Amino acid sequence: MSVFNAYMTLSGAVDATVTRDERMARRTSYRIGGPAALFVAAHSYPALVRTIQVLAAEGVDWVILGKGSNLLVSDKGYDGCVIVLDGEFSRTSLGEDGTLTAGAGALLSKVVNEALKAGLSGLEPCVGIPGTVGGALSMNAGTRREWIGSVVRDVVVLRPGLGLHRYEASEIEWGYRSTSIPGTEIILEATLELAPSSREAIAQDMEERLRRRRESQPLGVPSCGSVFRNPPDRSVGALIESCGLKGAREGGAQVSEEHANFIVNRGGATAEDVIRLIGRAHEAVLAEHGVDLSCEVKLLGFGG
């Protein structure tokens, strides 16, 4: 594997920003993580395709990153290439039929606001959720019962080595925090089917959802959002709290005192601090309640 060769081949040759040893603590909402050996912000489709081709030829592993809002990167970093979709992948456009098409690199908050301004309803469950459209689609962002997949008309992906493919929404299995889109495919854009409504009604719904988030979640400190998926008809936060772990600490990481399904960075937390707290919570809930929690945080650079 030659990261150096890939770097030299791509630098200045593609419509992309290419850097070495990018500190991932700058690229994740946790503010945790060592350096990525190679970092590419692709501004166009040809640049993305060429980047994937070069990485494949050099045997360099790669991963697509949104805003890193659901990611924990190893303290040692990642010895592959982190790719961010930028430039043309951040564009959005409104259709005359109540549709909104958004690139995978567009901020979800921007798309939600565009829908509000246009008087289009359907994205209210996504208000306050950080990250990009691509990340939101890959994890079917929303609540336990309302999610972005319910308003998707189609999704365009890149199948590396094969080309573009368009999925109709009905071809995709949408579940709680999951979709059936293979992880080997790169989500490029989606068209959302929204419903006309009054801006006042949409804004009121969004503000109420934001109020509930502010009251129940630690929004002012670095975190990756919810750590575990809620089991059917159970609250992970309540389960962890019942085990006496609310406020528990490992180094600079702490189980949030506001919501026990959040692990926050109180300053100087390492990835290992977070991993230890995740393990403690998982083991305690399994022992106390017999519930095998499923972690929804994506890990990068940990091996295995």
ABEGO torsion letter per residue (X at the ends): XBAAAAAAAABGABBBBBBBGBBAAAABAAGBEBBBABBBBBABAAAAAAAAAAAAAAGBBBBBBBAGAABBBBAAEBABBBBBBBEAAABBBBBAAGBBBBBAABBAAAAAAAAAAAGBBGAAAABGBBEBAAAAAAAGBEBAABBAAAABABBBBBBBGAEBBBBBAAABBBBBGBBABBAABBBABBBBBBBBBBAAAAAAAAAAAAAAAAAABBAABBBAEBABBBBBGBBAAAAAAAAGABGBBBEABBBBAABAABBBBAEGBBAAAAAAAAAAAAAAAAAAAGBBBBBABBBBGAEX
